[in-house]
Amino acid sequence: MSAVRRLVVEADGGSRGNPGPAGYGAVVLDAATGETLAEAAEYIGVATNNVAEYRGLIAGLTAAKALFPDAGASLEVHVRMDSKLVVEQMSGRWKIKHPDMKPLAARAAALLPPSSVTYEWIPRAQNKHADRLANEAMDAGRDGRQWEASASTAELDAPARTPLPDRGPPGDAAAGAAKARAALAAARGGPDAGTLFEVDASEEPEPTDVTAAPQVGWAAAPDLGAPATFVLLRHGETLLTPEKRFSGSGGTDPELSAIGRDQAARAAAHFAALGTVQEIVSSPLRRCRETAAAVADRLGLDVRIEDGLRETDFGAWEGLTFGEVRERYGDDLTAWLADPETAPTGGGESFAEVAERVAAARDRLIARYAGRTVLVVTHVTPIKTLVRLALEAPAQAMFRMELSAASISTVAYYGDGNASVRLLNDTSHLR
């Protein structure tokens, strides 16, 4: 009987734009020693983040198989990734719905016998080696080069690894964690709170409130690690802002005014001085992209676009002042102010609809940026919604918040589902 060969594959993929310029990275490790046995990385052109992650998995499994091509069933591979989507789908717990994912998942599954591969989700901080490889590949593609293993420094940034115990094939830690969360939630009488999943918008599971069954009160809390911290920056002024006109995602998509550009520059200088922002995410609307670009240029970071952060579609009210809407659509406005399920005149979005998509975007970002500080450049309604949800306040609380142009608010999200509002409507950087 052949000796069992036990390997670990760590894989990651990224897309600067989602979809945008994309690449993947994968590393094969000796399970007993943690020694790096093989690395793989490639720039793959324009693709989504999920496609890049699957490509990283395929590259890692291919490299593992190539190391021991004759091992057959005696080769055992434990895959560790920070993509909850890929781990859950490849483990068979989530269905694969997206047509782009199905052939990639089938290709990955066919590389080795299913009984030889197990999957585990790990935090992004523990996947630095593969993450760095993916970014090296994207940097190479940006510069018109191919990634070269001889020039890689990814292993230097890899975290210290604990060898897997030498007692048979490793278990599925993701499944164990899910069972533990379910047991804890049942003991508290609430639903399973383990919902901080990394998901593509087209692959989302049924929405769940991430604040379900958190620890409350003054009891000693477990060490949950650093939270995902959202620094919420409202975009700078447009010509519509000082006139207090409805300006959502269904209107003209205005650019920043001269005042707005100055506000963006002041915000950029503020964040450069702080030195705490690690990632930047923006609404797709122009005023936010311009504000985010000003900060990104100052910090040397890329901007990731998240469609779920766009402003409300105000329907027929776009471009009108509150008084003009009251005069033309008085009954509709009264109903909208009283009921979060009511949409603006002409087929706009209700606050309830906006809250659903903002919460889904929040969950994706929390999963992707666990333990990191993210500048989230967005609009009045998404920011107020994030604050309201963090406070578990009713929808009417949104009418009690003031958010100035280019103001900063901050919410931190912890691993147990708790959220902490740390700042609201700070404009001191504009003075």
N, C-alpha and C positions, 0 to 999 in steps of 0.2 A: 504494500500500500504506500502511495506517494506521501511524502511529508506535506503537511498543510502549509501553504504560503499565505500569510495574512498581511494585507496591505490596507492603507488608508488613502482615500482620495479626497482632497479638498478642492472644490471648484467654485468659480464665481464668474459672473458676466456683468457687463455694464453697458449703458447706452446714454450718451450725452445729448438728451433731447427726448428720448422714448416716444416715438422712434427717433433715432439720430445716429451719429457715428458710434459704432459699437465694437466691443471686443470681449474676449474671454480669457481666463487664466485657470490653470489646473496644476496641482502638484500631487505626486504619488509619494507616500511615506511608508517606511517600514513600521508596521504596527507595534513591534516590540521595542524599538529604539527611538522612533521618531525621526530617523535619518531620511533626508530627501533623496529619493531614488530617481525621480524624473520630474521635469517641468514642461508645461506646454502653454502657449499663448498665441493668439492670432487676432488681428484686426479683421473684422468681417463686413465692413461697409455699414450701410444704414440698416438698422434693425431695432427691434424693441428690446427692452431689458430682459424680458422672459426668454426670448429667442437666444440672446447671448448667454444666459444662464444655462439653458439646455445644451447649447454648443459647448460650454465649459465642462458640463457633466460628461458629454460624449467624448471629449478630448481626454478627460481624466481616466475614464474607463478603458478607452483605447490604449492609452499609455500603460495602464496597469496590465492589461492583457498582453501587450507587446513585451513586457519584462519577463513574463513566464508563459510563453505561447503554448507550451506542452503541458501546463499544469492541470488543465481540465477542471474537474469538480473539486480538486484539492486547493484551488485558488479562492480565497475568501477576501472580499473587498468591502470595507466599511466606508460609505460616502458621507462626508460632512459638508453641509452647505448652509449659507445664511438665507437661502430662498425657501420660505415656508411652502410656497406654491409647488416648487419642484419636488421637495421632499415628500409632501403629502400626496402629490399625484403619482410619483414613482413608487410610493409605498402602498398605493391602491386605496387610500382613504378618501381622496377627492377625485371626482370625475374630471376627465380632460375634455373640455368643450370647444376650446378655440381651435380652428382648423390648422393654424400655424404650429400649434403645440403637438398635435397628435402624431405626425410623422417623426418629429424629433424624439418624443417619448418612446415610440416604437423602436426607433434606431438605437436608443440607449438601452432599452430592455433586451434587445437581441444580441448585444455584445458579449454578455456572460449569462450563465444559467441564473434564473431568478433566485434560486436558493443560495447562490454564492454572494449576493449583494444585499447589504442592509443600508438603511438611510437614517441620518440623524440631523436635526436642525441645530445649528450653533449660532450664537450672536455674531454680528459682523466683526466685532473686535477680536474674535477668535479665528477669523478667516482672513487675516491680513495678508498672508502669503499669496493666496489666490487672487485676492482683491488687487494687490499691487501688480501682479502679473497682468491682470485684465487692463489696468490703467496704463501699464507700460505698452501693451499692445495698441491701445487707443492712441496713446501719444505718438507711437511709431507711425500709425496710420495717418494721423494728422500731419506729420512731417513728411509723408510720402515714402516711408521706410517700412521694412519688414522687421518684426520683433526678432531679436537674436538672443538666444539663451546665454551666450558668452558675455553679453553686456548687461544682463539682468542683475539687479540688486534686491529683488523681491525677498529673497530668503533672509536678508539682513533685518528686515522689518517683521519677520514672522514671530509670533508669540511663542513662549516656551510651551512645549507640549508634554502632556503626561502620557506615557505609553499605555496602550490598552492592556487590560489584564489578560494574562495568558491562560485562559480557561474556556476555550472553545470560541465560537463565533460571537462577536459583540452583539449585544441586544439593541433594540431600537429605542434610543433614548427619547425620541420625539413622541412615540406612542406612550412610553412610561410617563412622560410629563403631562400628556393629555389626560391620562387616567388620574394622575395626582390632582390636576386642576378640577376634574369632574368630581372627585371624592370630596375635595375641599369645598367646592360650591354646594354640593349636596348637604354637607354638614352645616353650612350656613343657611340652607334653605333657599338658595338662589341658583340661577342658571350658571353654566360653565362660563367663567370669565376669561378663558384663554383665547382671546380674539385678536391679538396684535399680529395679524398675518400679513405677509407681503404677498399681494395679489395684483394681478393685472385687472383692469377695470372690467374686462370681458370674462374674467375667471373668478369673480368674487363669490365666496360662500354666502349663505343667508346672513344678512346684517345682524350684528349683536352689539349691544351697548357695552363699550369697553370699560365703563365704570361699574359694571355689575359686581356686587359682592366684594368691594375693596375693604381693606382694613381701615377702621375708623377709630376715633378717640385718641387718648394719650398713651395707649399701650405701646411697649417697645416694639418697633417695627423690625422685620428682618432686613439684612443687608441686600437691597435690591439692585445695587450698582447705580451708576450714573443714569439719570433719566434722559429721555429724548426731550430736548428743550427747544420749543418753537419760539423764536423771536419774530413776532408778527409786525411787519412794517406795512402800514397803509401806503399806497402809491402817492406820489407828489400831486400837486394841483394840476388840473386841466382848466381850460377856459370855462367849463361848466361848473367846476367846483365852487367858486365863490358865489355863484348865483344860486347854489343849492338846487340844481336841477337833477332829476332822476337820470342817472347815467349807469346803465347796466350792461349786460352782455348782448342785448338785443338792439342796441342803438348804433351810433356812428363810430365807436371805438376811437375816441379822441386821443391825441398825443399829449405829452406834458407841455404845459405852458412854460414861459421863461421862469416864472416863480417856481413851478414844479421841478424844473431842471436844477434850480439852485437848491431846493429842498433835498433832492436826491443826492446832490454833491455833498451837502452837509451831513446827510445820513451816512454816506460812504466814508467821510472823514471820521465820523463818530465810531463806526464799526472798525475802521482801521486802527484807531487809537485803542479800542478795547482789546482787539486781537482774539476774540472768543468765537467768532462765527467760523464754522468748519464747512458748511454746505449752504447752497442757496437754491431755493425753489420759488417759482413764480407762477402766478396766473398767466394764461395765454394772452390776455388783453394787453394792448399796446402800452398803456400808461404804466402797467406793472412791469412789463418787460424792460421798458426804458429805465424805470427806477432800479430794478434788479441789476441791469447792465452797468449802471453807474457804480454800484457797490462792488459788483464782480470785477470790474476793471481795476478798482482800487485794491482789492484783496487778492487778485490773481486766481479767482475761482471760476468754475463753470456754472451756468444757470440751468437747472432742470425745470422743465415746464410740466405743471400738473393741472390738467383741465378741470378737475373738481374744485379748484380754487377760484374759478371765474365768478364775477358778480352776478347777482340775480338778474334774470330777464324781466324787465318791468313792462313788457308788452306795449300797449298804446300810451303809457305814461313816459316813455323814454324821451328825454329832452325837455320835459315840462317841469315847472316848479310845483311845489306842494299846493300852493294857492291855485294854480291853473288846473291841477288835477281835481281839487275840491270843487272848482267851478264847473268843470266839464263832466266829471264822473263822481259826483258827490256820494251817491249810494254805494258805488263800488269801493271807494276809498274807505268809507265807514266800515264796511264789511271786512275789508283787508286788515284794518287796524284792530278789529275785534277777534279775528279768527286766523290762526296761522295756516289753516288748510285752504284759505281763499287766495286765489291768484289775482294779480292786477288785471285790469281790463285788456281784452284782446289777446288772451292766451299766454300771458307771462307765467312766471314761476311763483308758487306759494312759498312762504317761509319754511313750511314742512318739507317741501321738495328740495329746497336748497339745503336744509339741515341734513337730509339723507345723503346727498352727494358730498357735502363737506365732511360729514362723519366718515364716509368711506375713504375719502382722500386722506383724512387724518390717520386712519388706521394703516393705510399703505405707507405713509411717511413715518409713523412711529416704528413700524416693523423695519423699514429700510434704514432708519437713522437712530436706532437704539443707542443710547449713551452719547449721542452727539448733539451739538448745538447747531440748529438749522435756522437760517434767515428765511422766513416765509413772507414773500411780497404778495399782497393780495388786497382785498377791498373791504368796505365797511361791513357788508352783511356776512361774508365768511369769517371775518375777525370776531364780530359780535357773536356769531354762532359758536365758534370754538370756545370763547370765554363762557358763554351761557351753558354749553354742554359740560364744560369743566366744573362749573359751579352747580350743575344739576338744577338750574333755574328754569322757570317757565318761559315760553316764547315771548311773552309780553315784556320780559326783562330787557329785550333788545332795544325797546323804546326808551329805556332809562340809561343808556350808555352814550357817551359822547366820544367820537373818534375823529380827531383832526387829521387833515392831510399830512402825510409823512410822519404820523405818530407811531410810537412803538409800544407794543403790549407783549407780555411774555407768559407762556403757559408751559409747565414741565409735566411730562407724562412718565410715570413709574411703572416698573414691571408687574406690579400687582393690580394695575388698572386705575390706581389713584391719579388724579390730576391736581396740580397746584397752580393757581393764578398768581403770578408774582409781580405783574406790572400791567397798568392799563393807561393808555392815552398819554404817554410821556412825550413831551415836545421840547424838552430842555436842550436837545442837540440843535434845535433850529434857532436858538436865541443868540 
